[in-house]
Amino acid sequence: MKKLVLTYGLLGGGISVIGYLITMFTGAPHNEFAMLIGFASMLAAFSLIFVATVKYRKQQDGAVSFGNAFLIGLYISLIASTIYVLVWLYYLYNVYPDFAPRYAAEYLEGLKAAGVSQEKLAEETASMNELITNYKKPWFVIGMTYTEILPIGIIVSLISAAILKRKPKLQ
């Protein structure tokens, strides 16, 4: 199971990073298109959980428990998510060090264009200033980045385990 999980986890990590690459080349890393591409690449990466679980089940004479199926998915999710986080950290600190201030400025400009009240704009400005401050802390960035991807992997792992579990055939 270790080799299977490692192989599919690394493959999933590579696929999940495709969203970064696409948005970098389009030059629009903060819009709805970028979020859609990122989410699609995460789902594509985590679809490998189904493939790996089916492969494992075949290796086990057609049987896999919910627990083992979930663990396969969870381990793949952790590996793929860690690659996603590491690539974001590299990208953030080496290619896009002004991400937080630029993101905050774009977000606040969008609010202004939408005509939100001055009170709401002041609240959101304070929130964005806090984000900028927190984004200087690597542990904060790591935690935030894991929360982008890992929950999706856990959900796919649960769904996969529920669908693919199968008891051993009685002889």
C-alpha positions as CSV (number, residue, x, y, z in Angstrom):
1,M,0.0,0.0,0.0
2,K,2.9,2.4,0.7
3,K,4.2,2.4,-2.9
4,L,0.7,2.8,-4.2
5,V,-0.1,5.7,-1.9
6,L,3.3,7.4,-2.6
7,T,3.0,7.0,-6.4
8,Y,-0.6,8.4,-6.5
9,G,0.1,11.1,-3.9
10,L,3.1,12.4,-5.9
11,L,1.1,12.3,-9.1
12,G,-1.8,14.0,-7.5
13,G,0.5,16.7,-6.1
14,G,1.9,17.4,-9.6
15,I,-1.6,17.6,-11.0
16,S,-2.8,19.9,-8.2
17,V,0.0,22.4,-9.1
18,I,-1.2,22.7,-12.7
19,G,-3.7,25.2,-11.5
20,Y,-0.8,27.5,-10.4
21,L,0.9,27.1,-13.7
22,I,-2.2,28.0,-15.7
23,T,-3.0,31.1,-13.6
24,M,0.6,32.2,-13.7
25,F,0.6,32.1,-17.5
26,T,-2.8,33.8,-17.8
27,G,-1.6,36.6,-15.5
28,A,-4.8,36.6,-13.5
29,P,-4.2,34.8,-10.2
30,H,-7.0,36.3,-8.2
31,N,-10.1,36.2,-10.3
32,E,-13.0,33.7,-10.6
33,F,-11.3,32.0,-13.6
34,A,-8.2,31.3,-11.5
35,M,-10.3,29.8,-8.6
36,L,-12.2,27.6,-11.1
37,I,-8.9,26.3,-12.6
38,G,-7.4,25.8,-9.2
39,F,-10.5,23.8,-7.9
40,A,-10.6,21.8,-11.1
41,S,-6.9,20.8,-10.8
42,M,-7.5,19.8,-7.2
43,L,-10.5,17.6,-8.1
44,A,-8.4,16.1,-11.0
45,A,-5.6,15.4,-8.5
46,F,-7.9,13.8,-6.0
47,S,-9.7,11.7,-8.6
48,L,-6.6,9.5,-8.4
49,I,-7.8,8.4,-5.0
50,F,-10.5,6.4,-6.8
51,V,-8.0,4.9,-9.1
52,A,-5.6,4.0,-6.3
53,T,-8.4,2.5,-4.2
54,V,-9.6,0.3,-7.1
55,K,-6.1,-0.8,-7.8
56,Y,-5.6,-1.7,-4.1
57,R,-8.9,-3.5,-4.0
58,K,-7.9,-5.6,-7.0
59,Q,-4.6,-6.5,-5.3
60,Q,-6.7,-7.7,-2.3
61,D,-8.8,-10.1,-4.3
62,G,-11.6,-7.6,-4.7
63,A,-12.0,-6.6,-1.1
64,V,-11.2,-3.4,0.8
65,S,-12.7,-2.1,4.1
66,F,-14.0,1.4,4.5
67,G,-11.1,2.1,6.8
68,N,-8.4,1.0,4.5
69,A,-10.0,2.7,1.5
70,F,-10.3,5.9,3.6
71,L,-6.6,5.7,4.7
72,I,-5.5,5.3,1.1
73,G,-7.4,8.5,0.2
74,L,-6.2,10.3,3.3
75,Y,-2.5,9.5,2.7
76,I,-2.8,10.5,-1.0
77,S,-4.5,13.7,0.1
78,L,-1.7,14.5,2.6
79,I,1.0,13.9,0.1
80,A,-0.6,15.8,-2.7
81,S,-1.6,18.7,-0.3
82,T,2.0,18.9,1.0
83,I,3.3,19.2,-2.6
84,Y,0.7,21.9,-3.2
85,V,1.7,23.8,-0.1
86,L,5.5,23.5,-0.8
87,V,5.0,24.8,-4.4
88,W,3.0,27.7,-3.1
89,L,5.6,28.6,-0.5
90,Y,8.3,28.5,-3.2
91,Y,6.2,30.6,-5.5
92,L,5.2,33.0,-2.8
93,Y,8.7,33.7,-1.5
94,N,10.6,33.6,-4.7
95,V,8.3,34.7,-7.5
96,Y,5.4,36.6,-6.0
97,P,6.6,38.1,-2.6
98,D,4.1,40.9,-2.9
99,F,1.1,38.6,-3.1
100,A,-0.7,39.7,0.0
101,P,-0.6,43.4,-0.6
102,R,-1.6,43.0,-4.2
103,Y,-4.4,40.6,-3.3
104,A,-5.7,43.0,-0.7
105,A,-5.5,46.0,-3.1
106,E,-7.4,44.1,-5.8
107,Y,-10.0,42.9,-3.3
108,L,-10.6,46.4,-1.9
109,E,-10.8,47.9,-5.4
110,G,-13.5,45.4,-6.2
111,L,-15.4,46.4,-3.1
112,K,-15.1,50.1,-4.0
113,A,-16.3,49.4,-7.6
114,A,-19.3,47.5,-6.2
115,G,-20.2,50.6,-4.1
116,V,-20.0,49.2,-0.6
117,S,-20.5,51.5,2.3
118,Q,-17.5,53.4,3.9
119,E,-18.1,51.4,7.1
120,K,-17.9,48.1,5.3
121,L,-14.9,49.3,3.3
122,A,-13.2,50.3,6.6
123,E,-13.9,46.8,8.1
124,E,-12.6,45.0,5.1
125,T,-9.5,47.3,4.9
126,A,-8.7,46.3,8.5
127,S,-9.2,42.7,7.7
128,M,-6.9,42.9,4.6
129,N,-4.2,44.7,6.7
130,E,-4.4,41.8,9.2
131,L,-4.0,39.3,6.3
132,I,-1.0,41.2,5.0
133,T,0.6,41.1,8.5
134,N,-0.2,37.4,8.9
135,Y,1.1,36.5,5.5
136,K,4.6,37.4,6.7
137,K,4.4,34.4,9.0
138,P,5.3,31.1,7.2
139,W,3.2,29.0,9.7
140,F,0.2,31.1,8.8
141,V,0.7,30.7,5.1
142,I,1.2,26.9,5.5
143,G,-2.0,26.6,7.5
144,M,-4.0,28.7,5.1
145,T,-2.7,26.8,2.1
146,Y,-3.5,23.4,3.6
147,T,-7.1,24.7,4.3
148,E,-7.5,25.4,0.6
149,I,-6.8,21.9,-0.6
150,L,-6.8,19.3,2.2
151,P,-10.6,19.4,3.0
152,I,-11.3,18.6,-0.6
153,G,-9.0,15.6,-0.4
154,I,-10.7,14.4,2.8
155,I,-14.2,14.7,1.3
156,V,-13.1,12.8,-1.8
157,S,-11.5,10.2,0.4
158,L,-14.7,9.7,2.4
159,I,-16.8,9.4,-0.8
160,S,-14.3,7.1,-2.4
161,A,-14.2,4.8,0.6
162,A,-18.0,4.7,0.9
163,I,-18.4,3.9,-2.8
164,L,-15.5,1.4,-3.2
165,K,-15.6,-0.6,0.1
166,R,-16.3,-4.2,-0.5
167,K,-16.3,-7.2,1.8
168,P,-14.3,-10.3,1.0
169,K,-16.2,-13.0,-0.9
170,L,-17.2,-16.0,1.2
171,Q,-15.8,-19.3,0.0
